[in-house]
Amino acid sequence: MRADAVRGHLDGLLLAVLEQGPLHGYAIITAVQQRSGGALDLRTGTIYPALNRLERIGLLSSSWDSVGERRRRCYALTDAGRGALADERTAWREFTAAIGSVLNPAASPRPAT
């Protein structure tokens, strides 16, 4: 899948995979890849700046977790993040309905004349 296809939807993808609980960066990348059936392969250079931005604006919180001698930052949704995820889902449904109406006009209800 083209990288530009994800543009504008990255925040929603990140929030959605964190809905089930805290994850570290690599686990977030893996979750997106698995949930998309391998179609989405996000890069660390894309993910970490987005996670930091989402934390800065209060949609995520983070904490350090240790696994053996290795430390990694885990991210979790805040209440504001849960609200933003609900908004993202609503916007996605509206967007896909509008695009679907254009790409598949036979499946769309026709306006009354």
N, CA, C and O atoms as a GROMACS GRO file, in nm:
protein
  452
    1MET      N    1   0.085  -0.117   0.000
    1MET     CA    2   0.000   0.000   0.000
    1MET      C    3   0.089   0.123   0.000
    1MET      O    4   0.193   0.126   0.067
    2ARG      N    5   0.049   0.223  -0.075
    2ARG     CA    6   0.128   0.346  -0.083
    2ARG      C    7   0.130   0.418   0.051
    2ARG      O    8   0.031   0.423   0.123
    3ALA      N    9   0.246   0.474   0.083
    3ALA     CA   10   0.263   0.545   0.211
    3ALA      C   11   0.168   0.664   0.220
    3ALA      O   12   0.119   0.694   0.329
    4ASP      N   13   0.141   0.731   0.107
    4ASP     CA   14   0.053   0.847   0.112
    4ASP      C   15  -0.093   0.809   0.140
    4ASP      O   16  -0.173   0.895   0.176
    5ALA      N   17  -0.127   0.681   0.125
    5ALA     CA   18  -0.263   0.636   0.157
    5ALA      C   19  -0.291   0.644   0.307
    5ALA      O   20  -0.406   0.657   0.348
    6VAL      N   21  -0.186   0.636   0.388
    6VAL     CA   22  -0.200   0.641   0.533
    6VAL      C   23  -0.203   0.784   0.584
    6VAL      O   24  -0.254   0.811   0.693
    7ARG      N   25  -0.147   0.874   0.506
    7ARG     CA   26  -0.137   1.014   0.548
    7ARG      C   27  -0.275   1.066   0.589
    7ARG      O   28  -0.373   1.048   0.516
    8GLY      N   29  -0.282   1.130   0.701
    8GLY     CA   30  -0.408   1.184   0.750
    8GLY      C   31  -0.484   1.086   0.838
    8GLY      O   32  -0.581   1.124   0.904
    9HIS      N   33  -0.440   0.959   0.840
    9HIS     CA   34  -0.509   0.858   0.919
    9HIS      C   35  -0.418   0.795   1.024
    9HIS      O   36  -0.460   0.708   1.100
   10LEU      N   37  -0.294   0.840   1.028
   10LEU     CA   38  -0.196   0.781   1.119
   10LEU      C   39  -0.239   0.793   1.264
   10LEU      O   40  -0.228   0.697   1.340
   11ASP      N   41  -0.288   0.909   1.304
   11ASP     CA   42  -0.329   0.927   1.444
   11ASP      C   43  -0.437   0.826   1.481
   11ASP      O   44  -0.429   0.763   1.586
   12GLY      N   45  -0.536   0.810   1.396
   12GLY     CA   46  -0.642   0.714   1.422
   12GLY      C   47  -0.590   0.572   1.432
   12GLY      O   48  -0.635   0.495   1.518
   13LEU      N   49  -0.497   0.535   1.346
   13LEU     CA   50  -0.438   0.400   1.350
   13LEU      C   51  -0.366   0.377   1.483
   13LEU      O   52  -0.383   0.273   1.546
   14LEU      N   53  -0.287   0.475   1.524
   14LEU     CA   54  -0.212   0.461   1.649
   14LEU      C   55  -0.305   0.454   1.769
   14LEU      O   56  -0.288   0.371   1.858
   15LEU      N   57  -0.404   0.542   1.772
   15LEU     CA   58  -0.499   0.541   1.883
   15LEU      C   59  -0.575   0.408   1.888
   15LEU      O   60  -0.599   0.355   1.996
   16ALA      N   61  -0.612   0.356   1.773
   16ALA     CA   62  -0.691   0.232   1.768
   16ALA      C   63  -0.612   0.113   1.822
   16ALA      O   64  -0.668   0.031   1.895
   17VAL      N   65  -0.484   0.102   1.787
   17VAL     CA   66  -0.409  -0.014   1.837
   17VAL      C   67  -0.378  -0.002   1.986
   17VAL      O   68  -0.352  -0.102   2.052
   18LEU      N   69  -0.382   0.119   2.039
   18LEU     CA   70  -0.358   0.137   2.182
   18LEU      C   71  -0.486   0.126   2.265
   18LEU      O   72  -0.482   0.131   2.388
   19GLU      N   73  -0.598   0.111   2.198
   19GLU     CA   74  -0.726   0.102   2.269
   19GLU      C   75  -0.730  -0.018   2.364
   19GLU      O   76  -0.792  -0.011   2.470
   20GLN      N   77  -0.666  -0.126   2.327
   20GLN     CA   78  -0.671  -0.248   2.410
   20GLN      C   79  -0.572  -0.248   2.525
   20GLN      O   80  -0.577  -0.334   2.612
   21GLY      N   81  -0.480  -0.150   2.526
   21GLY     CA   82  -0.387  -0.142   2.636
   21GLY      C   83  -0.253  -0.087   2.591
   21GLY      O   84  -0.228  -0.073   2.471
   22PRO      N   85  -0.166  -0.056   2.687
   22PRO     CA   86  -0.036   0.005   2.656
   22PRO      C   87   0.052  -0.087   2.571
   22PRO      O   88   0.050  -0.210   2.585
   23LEU      N   89   0.128  -0.025   2.482
   23LEU     CA   90   0.224  -0.096   2.397
   23LEU      C   91   0.348  -0.009   2.379
   23LEU      O   92   0.342   0.114   2.388
   24HIS      N   93   0.460  -0.074   2.353
   24HIS     CA   94   0.580   0.000   2.317
   24HIS      C   95   0.583   0.017   2.165
   24HIS      O   96   0.505  -0.045   2.093
   25GLY      N   97   0.673   0.102   2.118
   25GLY     CA   98   0.675   0.140   1.976
   25GLY      C   99   0.676   0.025   1.878
   25GLY      O  100   0.596   0.022   1.785
   26TYR      N  101   0.767  -0.070   1.897
   26TYR     CA  102   0.776  -0.181   1.802
   26TYR      C  103   0.647  -0.264   1.805
   26TYR      O  104   0.603  -0.311   1.700
   27ALA      N  105   0.588  -0.282   1.922
   27ALA     CA  106   0.462  -0.357   1.932
   27ALA      C  107   0.349  -0.283   1.861
   27ALA      O  108   0.259  -0.346   1.806
   28ILE      N  109   0.352  -0.151   1.862
   28ILE     CA  110   0.251  -0.072   1.790
   28ILE      C  111   0.266  -0.096   1.640
   28ILE      O  112   0.167  -0.118   1.570
   29ILE      N  113   0.390  -0.090   1.591
   29ILE     CA  114   0.415  -0.115   1.449
   29ILE      C  115   0.367  -0.253   1.410
   29ILE      O  116   0.301  -0.270   1.307
   30THR      N  117   0.398  -0.353   1.493
   30THR     CA  118   0.358  -0.491   1.467
   30THR      C  119   0.206  -0.505   1.469
   30THR      O  120   0.149  -0.575   1.384
   31ALA      N  121   0.140  -0.440   1.564
   31ALA     CA  122  -0.006  -0.449   1.574
   31ALA      C  123  -0.073  -0.390   1.450
   31ALA      O  124  -0.169  -0.448   1.398
   32VAL      N  125  -0.025  -0.276   1.402
   32VAL     CA  126  -0.082  -0.215   1.281
   32VAL      C  127  -0.062  -0.309   1.162
   32VAL      O  128  -0.153  -0.330   1.082
   33GLN      N  129   0.057  -0.365   1.153
   33GLN     CA  130   0.086  -0.455   1.042
   33GLN      C  131  -0.003  -0.579   1.048
   33GLN      O  132  -0.058  -0.620   0.946
   34GLN      N  133  -0.017  -0.639   1.165
   34GLN     CA  134  -0.100  -0.758   1.179
   34GLN      C  135  -0.247  -0.728   1.154
   34GLN      O  136  -0.315  -0.803   1.083
   35ARG      N  137  -0.297  -0.620   1.212
   35ARG     CA  138  -0.439  -0.588   1.197
   35ARG      C  139  -0.474  -0.549   1.054
   35ARG      O  140  -0.590  -0.559   1.014
   36SER      N  141  -0.375  -0.505   0.977
   36SER     CA  142  -0.400  -0.468   0.837
   36SER      C  143  -0.370  -0.584   0.742
   36SER      O  144  -0.372  -0.566   0.621
   37GLY      N  145  -0.342  -0.701   0.797
   37GLY     CA  146  -0.310  -0.814   0.713
   37GLY      C  147  -0.181  -0.796   0.637
   37GLY      O  148  -0.163  -0.853   0.529
   38GLY      N  149  -0.090  -0.714   0.691
   38GLY     CA  150   0.039  -0.689   0.628
   38GLY      C  151   0.038  -0.576   0.528
   38GLY      O  152   0.143  -0.542   0.472
   39ALA      N  153  -0.078  -0.516   0.503
   39ALA     CA  154  -0.088  -0.408   0.404
   39ALA      C  155  -0.020  -0.280   0.452
   39ALA      O  156   0.029  -0.202   0.370
   40LEU      N  157  -0.017  -0.258   0.582
   40LEU     CA  158   0.044  -0.136   0.637
   40LEU      C  159   0.172  -0.172   0.710
   40LEU      O  160   0.170  -0.247   0.808
   41ASP      N  161   0.282  -0.120   0.663
   41ASP     CA  162   0.413  -0.143   0.723
   41ASP      C  163   0.471  -0.007   0.759
   41ASP      O  164   0.545   0.054   0.681
   42LEU      N  165   0.437   0.040   0.878
   42LEU     CA  166   0.480   0.173   0.921
   42LEU      C  167   0.624   0.171   0.968
   42LEU      O  168   0.671   0.073   1.025
   43ARG      N  169   0.693   0.278   0.943
   43ARG     CA  170   0.834   0.292   0.976
   43ARG      C  171   0.851   0.363   1.111
   43ARG      O  172   0.767   0.443   1.152
   44THR      N  173   0.961   0.331   1.178
   44THR     CA  174   0.987   0.394   1.307
   44THR      C  175   1.000   0.545   1.293
   44THR      O  176   0.962   0.619   1.384
   45GLY      N  177   1.054   0.592   1.180
   45GLY     CA  178   1.068   0.735   1.158
   45GLY      C  179   0.935   0.806   1.142
   45GLY      O  180   0.928   0.929   1.152
   46THR      N  181   0.830   0.731   1.119
   46THR     CA  182   0.695   0.785   1.110
   46THR      C  183   0.624   0.774   1.245
   46THR      O  184   0.555   0.867   1.288
   47ILE      N  185   0.641   0.660   1.310
   47ILE     CA  186   0.567   0.630   1.432
   47ILE      C  187   0.610   0.715   1.552
   47ILE      O  188   0.526   0.776   1.617
   48TYR      N  189   0.739   0.719   1.579
   48TYR     CA  190   0.783   0.785   1.702
   48TYR      C  191   0.754   0.935   1.706
   48TYR      O  192   0.710   0.984   1.810
   49PRO      N  193   0.775   1.009   1.599
   49PRO     CA  194   0.734   1.150   1.604
   49PRO      C  195   0.584   1.166   1.627
   49PRO      O  196   0.540   1.258   1.698
   50ALA      N  197   0.504   1.078   1.567
   50ALA     CA  198   0.359   1.085   1.585
   50ALA      C  199   0.321   1.052   1.730
   50ALA      O  200   0.236   1.119   1.788
   51LEU      N  201   0.383   0.950   1.787
   51LEU     CA  202   0.356   0.916   1.928
   51LEU      C  203   0.394   1.031   2.020
   51LEU      O  204   0.319   1.064   2.113
   52ASN      N  205   0.508   1.091   1.995
   52ASN     CA  206   0.551   1.206   2.078
   52ASN      C  207   0.454   1.322   2.066
   52ASN      O  208   0.421   1.388   2.165
   53ARG      N  209   0.407   1.348   1.943
   53ARG     CA  210   0.311   1.457   1.921
   53ARG      C  211   0.179   1.427   1.993
   53ARG      O  212   0.121   1.515   2.057
   54LEU      N  213   0.131   1.304   1.981
   54LEU     CA  214   0.004   1.266   2.046
   54LEU      C  215   0.016   1.275   2.198
   54LEU      O  216  -0.080   1.309   2.267
   55GLU      N  217   0.134   1.245   2.250
   55GLU     CA  218   0.155   1.260   2.393
   55GLU      C  219   0.157   1.408   2.433
   55GLU      O  220   0.098   1.447   2.534
   56ARG      N  221   0.226   1.489   2.353
   56ARG     CA  222   0.233   1.633   2.382
   56ARG      C  223   0.096   1.698   2.387
   56ARG      O  224   0.073   1.788   2.468
   57ILE      N  225   0.004   1.652   2.301
   57ILE     CA  226  -0.129   1.715   2.300
   57ILE      C  227  -0.228   1.645   2.393
   57ILE      O  228  -0.346   1.680   2.396
   58GLY      N  229  -0.179   1.546   2.470
   58GLY     CA  230  -0.260   1.487   2.575
   58GLY      C  231  -0.345   1.368   2.536
   58GLY      O  232  -0.430   1.325   2.614
   59LEU      N  233  -0.326   1.313   2.416
   59LEU     CA  234  -0.405   1.197   2.375
   59LEU      C  235  -0.343   1.065   2.420
   59LEU      O  236  -0.411   0.963   2.426
   60LEU      N  237  -0.214   1.069   2.451
   60LEU     CA  238  -0.142   0.952   2.501
   60LEU      C  239  -0.064   0.991   2.625
   60LEU      O  240  -0.030   1.108   2.646
   61SER      N  241  -0.037   0.891   2.706
   61SER     CA  242   0.060   0.906   2.816
   61SER      C  243   0.166   0.800   2.792
   61SER      O  244   0.143   0.704   2.717
   62SER      N  245   0.281   0.815   2.854
   62SER     CA  246   0.385   0.715   2.836
   62SER      C  247   0.457   0.691   2.968
   62SER      O  248   0.455   0.774   3.058
   63SER      N  249   0.519   0.576   2.975
   63SER     CA  250   0.600   0.541   3.092
   63SER      C  251   0.710   0.447   3.045
   63SER      O  252   0.699   0.383   2.940
   64TRP      N  253   0.814   0.439   3.125
   64TRP     CA  254   0.925   0.350   3.091
   64TRP      C  255   0.899   0.214   3.152
   64TRP      O  256   0.856   0.202   3.267
   65ASP      N  257   0.926   0.111   3.073
   65ASP     CA  258   0.909  -0.027   3.113
   65ASP      C  259   1.044  -0.097   3.095
   65ASP      O  260   1.115  -0.069   2.998
   66SER      N  261   1.078  -0.186   3.186
   66SER     CA  262   1.204  -0.260   3.172
   66SER      C  263   1.175  -0.406   3.144
   66SER      O  264   1.093  -0.469   3.210
   67VAL      N  265   1.245  -0.458   3.045
   67VAL     CA  266   1.239  -0.600   3.012
   67VAL      C  267   1.383  -0.648   3.018
   67VAL      O  268   1.463  -0.620   2.929
   68GLY      N  269   1.414  -0.722   3.123
   68GLY     CA  270   1.554  -0.757   3.145
   68GLY      C  271   1.633  -0.630   3.171
   68GLY      O  272   1.597  -0.551   3.258
   69GLU      N  273   1.739  -0.612   3.096
   69GLU     CA  274   1.819  -0.490   3.110
   69GLU      C  275   1.779  -0.384   3.009
   69GLU      O  276   1.838  -0.276   3.004
   70ARG      N  277   1.680  -0.415   2.931
   70ARG     CA  278   1.638  -0.324   2.824
   70ARG      C  279   1.520  -0.237   2.870
   70ARG      O  280   1.423  -0.288   2.928
   71ARG      N  281   1.529  -0.108   2.846
   71ARG     CA  282   1.419  -0.016   2.879
   71ARG      C  283   1.349   0.025   2.751
   71ARG      O  284   1.412   0.047   2.648
   72ARG      N  285   1.218   0.035   2.760
   72ARG     CA  286   1.142   0.081   2.644
   72ARG      C  287   1.024   0.165   2.694
   72ARG      O  288   0.971   0.144   2.803
   73ARG      N  289   0.987   0.258   2.610
   73ARG     CA  290   0.878   0.349   2.645
   73ARG      C  291   0.746   0.286   2.599
   73ARG      O  292   0.733   0.245   2.484
   74CYS      N  293   0.650   0.280   2.690
   74CYS     CA  294   0.517   0.226   2.658
   74CYS      C  295   0.418   0.341   2.653
   74CYS      O  296   0.424   0.434   2.734
   75TYR      N  297   0.328   0.332   2.558
   75TYR     CA  298   0.228   0.436   2.536
   75TYR      C  299   0.089   0.383   2.568
   75TYR      O  300   0.059   0.267   2.542
   76ALA      N  301   0.006   0.469   2.623
   76ALA     CA  302  -0.132   0.432   2.658
   76ALA      C  303  -0.225   0.548   2.624
   76ALA      O  304  -0.186   0.664   2.624
   77LEU      N  305  -0.350   0.513   2.593
   77LEU     CA  306  -0.452   0.615   2.566
   77LEU      C  307  -0.490   0.687   2.694
   77LEU      O  308  -0.499   0.626   2.801
   78THR      N  309  -0.511   0.815   2.685
   78THR     CA  310  -0.571   0.892   2.794
   78THR      C  311  -0.722   0.898   2.767
   78THR      O  312  -0.768   0.850   2.663
   79ASP      N  313  -0.796   0.955   2.858
   79ASP     CA  314  -0.940   0.974   2.834
   79ASP      C  315  -0.962   1.062   2.711
   79ASP      O  316  -1.051   1.035   2.630
   80ALA      N  317  -0.880   1.165   2.697
   80ALA     CA  318  -0.890   1.251   2.578
   80ALA      C  319  -0.859   1.170   2.452
   80ALA      O  320  -0.919   1.194   2.347
   81GLY      N  321  -0.765   1.077   2.462
   81GLY     CA  322  -0.731   0.991   2.349
   81GLY      C  323  -0.847   0.901   2.309
   81GLY      O  324  -0.869   0.876   2.191
   82ARG      N  325  -0.920   0.852   2.408
   82ARG     CA  326  -1.039   0.769   2.378
   82ARG      C  327  -1.146   0.852   2.305
   82ARG      O  328  -1.210   0.803   2.212
   83GLY      N  329  -1.162   0.975   2.348
   83GLY     CA  330  -1.257   1.064   2.280
   83GLY      C  331  -1.212   1.094   2.138
   83GLY      O  332  -1.293   1.097   2.045
   84ALA      N  333  -1.082   1.118   2.122
   84ALA     CA  334  -1.028   1.146   1.988
   84ALA      C  335  -1.043   1.024   1.898
   84ALA      O  336  -1.070   1.038   1.778
   85LEU      N  337  -1.027   0.904   1.953
   85LEU     CA  338  -1.046   0.782   1.874
   85LEU      C  339  -1.191   0.770   1.828
   85LEU      O  340  -1.217   0.732   1.714
   86ALA      N  341  -1.285   0.801   1.915
   86ALA     CA  342  -1.426   0.798   1.875
   86ALA      C  343  -1.451   0.897   1.762
   86ALA      O  344  -1.523   0.867   1.667
   87ASP      N  345  -1.392   1.016   1.771
   87ASP     CA  346  -1.405   1.117   1.666
   87ASP      C  347  -1.343   1.068   1.535
   87ASP      O  348  -1.399   1.089   1.427
   88GLU      N  349  -1.226   1.004   1.545
   88GLU     CA  350  -1.158   0.951   1.426
   88GLU      C  351  -1.245   0.846   1.357
   88GLU      O  352  -1.255   0.843   1.235
   89ARG      N  353  -1.308   0.761   1.436
   89ARG     CA  354  -1.394   0.656   1.378
   89ARG      C  355  -1.515   0.716   1.307
   89ARG      O  356  -1.553   0.670   1.200
   90THR      N  357  -1.574   0.818   1.366
   90THR     CA  358  -1.687   0.886   1.302
   90THR      C  359  -1.643   0.951   1.172
   90THR      O  360  -1.710   0.938   1.069
   91ALA      N  361  -1.531   1.022   1.175
   91ALA     CA  362  -1.479   1.088   1.055
   91ALA      C  363  -1.446   0.985   0.947
   91ALA      O  364  -1.469   1.010   0.829
   92TRP      N  365  -1.392   0.870   0.987
   92TRP     CA  366  -1.358   0.766   0.890
   92TRP      C  367  -1.483   0.711   0.822
   92TRP      O  368  -1.485   0.692   0.701
   93ARG      N  369  -1.587   0.685   0.900
   93ARG     CA  370  -1.713   0.635   0.841
   93ARG      C  371  -1.770   0.735   0.742
   93ARG      O  372  -1.814   0.697   0.633
   94GLU      N  373  -1.768   0.863   0.777
   94GLU     CA  374  -1.819   0.967   0.687
   94GLU      C  375  -1.734   0.977   0.561
   94GLU      O  376  -1.787   0.990   0.451
   95PHE      N  377  -1.602   0.970   0.577
   95PHE     CA  378  -1.510   0.979   0.465
   95PHE      C  379  -1.529   0.861   0.370
   95PHE      O  380  -1.541   0.880   0.249
   96THR      N  381  -1.532   0.739   0.423
   96THR     CA  382  -1.545   0.622   0.336
   96THR      C  383  -1.682   0.618   0.268
   96THR      O  384  -1.693   0.571   0.154
   97ALA      N  385  -1.785   0.667   0.335
   97ALA     CA  386  -1.917   0.672   0.271
   97ALA      C  387  -1.916   0.770   0.154
   97ALA      O  388  -1.971   0.741   0.048
   98ALA      N  389  -1.854   0.885   0.173
   98ALA     CA  390  -1.848   0.985   0.066
   98ALA      C  391  -1.765   0.935  -0.051
   98ALA      O  392  -1.807   0.949  -0.166
   99ILE      N  393  -1.649   0.878  -0.024
   99ILE     CA  394  -1.564   0.826  -0.132
   99ILE      C  395  -1.634   0.710  -0.201
   99ILE      O  396  -1.630   0.699  -0.324
  100GLY      N  397  -1.697   0.623  -0.124
  100GLY     CA  398  -1.770   0.511  -0.181
  100GLY      C  399  -1.882   0.556  -0.273
  100GLY      O  400  -1.908   0.492  -0.375
  101SER      N  401  -1.947   0.664  -0.239
  101SER     CA  402  -2.054   0.719  -0.322
  101SER      C  403  -2.004   0.765  -0.458
  101SER      O  404  -2.076   0.758  -0.557
  102VAL      N  405  -1.880   0.811  -0.461
  102VAL     CA  406  -1.821   0.857  -0.586
  102VAL      C  407  -1.766   0.739  -0.666
  102VAL      O  408  -1.790   0.729  -0.786
  103LEU      N  409  -1.692   0.652  -0.599
  103LEU     CA  410  -1.629   0.540  -0.670
  103LEU      C  411  -1.727   0.432  -0.711
  103LEU      O  412  -1.707   0.365  -0.812
  104ASN      N  413  -1.834   0.413  -0.635
  104ASN     CA  414  -1.934   0.310  -0.663
  104ASN      C  415  -2.073   0.372  -0.668
  104ASN      O  416  -2.155   0.345  -0.581
  105PRO      N  417  -2.100   0.455  -0.769
  105PRO     CA  418  -2.228   0.527  -0.770
  105PRO      C  419  -2.349   0.434  -0.778
  105PRO      O  420  -2.456   0.472  -0.730
  106ALA      N  421  -2.336   0.316  -0.834
  106ALA     CA  422  -2.450   0.224  -0.844
  106ALA      C  423  -2.494   0.177  -0.705
  106ALA      O  424  -2.611   0.144  -0.686
  107ALA      N  425  -2.402   0.173  -0.609
  107ALA     CA  426  -2.434   0.127  -0.474
  107ALA      C  427  -2.487   0.239  -0.386
  107ALA      O  428  -2.532   0.214  -0.274
  108SER      N  429  -2.484   0.362  -0.435
  108SER     CA  430  -2.527   0.477  -0.355
  108SER      C  431  -2.673   0.507  -0.384
  108SER      O  432  -2.721   0.491  -0.496
  109PRO      N  433  -2.744   0.552  -0.279
  109PRO     CA  434  -2.882   0.597  -0.304
  109PRO      C  435  -2.880   0.722  -0.392
  109PRO      O  436  -2.797   0.811  -0.372
  110ARG      N  437  -2.970   0.729  -0.486
  110ARG     CA  438  -2.977   0.844  -0.575
  110ARG      C  439  -3.057   0.955  -0.508
  110ARG      O  440  -3.158   0.927  -0.443
  111PRO      N  441  -3.012   1.081  -0.523
  111PRO     CA  442  -3.087   1.193  -0.464
  111PRO      C  443  -3.223   1.207  -0.534
  111PRO      O  444  -3.237   1.178  -0.653
  112ALA      N  445  -3.319   1.251  -0.458
  112ALA     CA  446  -3.453   1.272  -0.513
  112ALA      C  447  -3.449   1.388  -0.613
  112ALA      O  448  -3.381   1.488  -0.591
  113THR      N  449  -3.523   1.374  -0.721
  113THR     CA  450  -3.528   1.482  -0.822
  113THR      C  451  -3.663   1.545  -0.825
  113THR      O  452  -3.686   1.637  -0.903
   0.00000   0.00000   0.00000
